[in-house]
Amino acid sequence: MLLVLSVYAVCMSYGMRHLRFDALRYQKWLLISEYAHAQFDAIYYKEHIDFSYDSLTSRYEIHFNGRGNVNMAQTIDFLENEELIITLGCGRIHEP
């Protein structure tokens, strides 16, 4: 019985580490999706849009002009040395 419980505990700890990694990846893809939607709205409506995002570490403000260009480049940090870089101008997103 003790052997079964110890094998179960090892399997659960291994699975929980991968579950946390998938949640971090989901948070990053959710940000990219919301970012693209805000940029599309700025282009479609031809107006200035302020996009704010609350991550686990801090709050980020991204400003789009009427052409969908980003007015301030920045790096968005996630946990475990993950980051997204938003470039000035057209606002491309890079994952280093």
C-alpha positions as CSV (number, residue, x, y, z in Angstrom):
1,M,0.0,0.0,0.0
2,L,2.8,2.4,0.9
3,L,4.5,1.6,-2.5
4,V,1.3,2.5,-4.4
5,L,0.9,5.8,-2.5
6,S,4.5,6.8,-3.1
7,V,4.2,6.0,-6.9
8,Y,1.0,8.0,-7.0
9,A,2.6,11.0,-5.2
10,V,5.5,11.0,-7.7
11,C,3.2,10.9,-10.6
12,M,1.0,13.7,-9.3
13,S,4.0,16.0,-8.6
14,Y,5.3,15.4,-12.1
15,G,1.9,16.2,-13.5
16,M,1.4,19.3,-11.5
17,R,4.7,20.8,-12.8
18,H,3.5,20.4,-16.4
19,L,0.0,21.8,-15.5
20,R,1.6,25.0,-14.2
21,F,3.7,25.4,-17.4
22,D,0.5,25.0,-19.5
23,A,-1.2,27.7,-17.5
24,L,1.7,30.1,-18.1
25,R,1.6,29.3,-21.8
26,Y,-2.2,29.9,-21.9
27,Q,-1.7,33.3,-20.2
28,K,0.8,34.3,-22.9
29,W,-1.5,33.3,-25.8
30,L,-4.4,35.0,-24.2
31,L,-2.4,38.3,-24.0
32,I,-1.4,37.9,-27.7
33,S,-5.1,37.3,-28.7
34,E,-6.4,40.3,-26.7
35,Y,-3.5,42.4,-28.1
36,A,-4.4,41.5,-31.7
37,H,-8.0,42.3,-31.1
38,A,-7.3,45.7,-29.6
39,Q,-4.9,46.5,-32.6
40,F,-7.6,45.4,-35.0
41,D,-10.2,47.6,-33.3
42,A,-7.8,50.6,-33.5
43,I,-7.4,50.0,-37.3
44,Y,-11.1,49.4,-37.9
45,Y,-12.5,52.3,-36.0
46,K,-9.5,54.6,-36.9
47,E,-9.2,55.9,-33.3
48,H,-6.7,55.8,-30.4
49,I,-7.2,52.8,-28.2
50,D,-5.5,52.1,-24.8
51,F,-5.1,48.4,-24.1
52,S,-4.2,47.4,-20.5
53,Y,-3.2,43.9,-19.4
54,D,-2.8,42.6,-15.8
55,S,-0.3,39.8,-15.6
56,L,0.8,38.0,-12.5
57,T,3.7,40.4,-11.9
58,S,2.5,43.8,-13.0
59,R,0.2,45.9,-15.1
60,Y,1.0,46.9,-18.7
61,E,-0.5,49.8,-20.8
62,I,-0.2,49.6,-24.6
63,H,-1.4,52.5,-26.7
64,F,-2.5,52.2,-30.3
65,N,-3.0,55.1,-32.6
66,G,-5.6,55.2,-35.4
67,R,-3.4,53.2,-37.7
68,G,-2.9,50.4,-35.2
69,N,0.7,51.4,-34.5
70,V,2.2,51.1,-31.0
71,N,3.3,54.4,-29.5
72,M,5.7,52.8,-26.9
73,A,7.7,49.7,-27.2
74,Q,8.0,47.5,-24.2
75,T,8.9,44.1,-22.8
76,I,6.3,42.1,-20.9
77,D,7.7,39.7,-18.3
78,F,6.1,36.5,-17.2
79,L,7.2,34.0,-14.6
80,E,10.1,31.6,-15.2
81,N,12.1,34.0,-17.5
82,E,9.4,34.1,-20.2
83,E,8.8,37.4,-22.0
84,L,7.2,39.1,-25.0
85,I,8.7,42.0,-26.8
86,I,6.4,44.5,-28.4
87,T,8.2,46.6,-31.0
88,L,7.6,50.3,-31.8
89,G,5.6,51.2,-34.9
90,C,3.6,48.2,-36.3
91,G,3.7,46.5,-32.9
92,R,5.1,43.1,-33.8
93,I,5.3,40.7,-30.9
94,H,8.5,38.6,-30.5
95,E,9.3,35.7,-28.2
96,P,13.0,35.6,-27.6
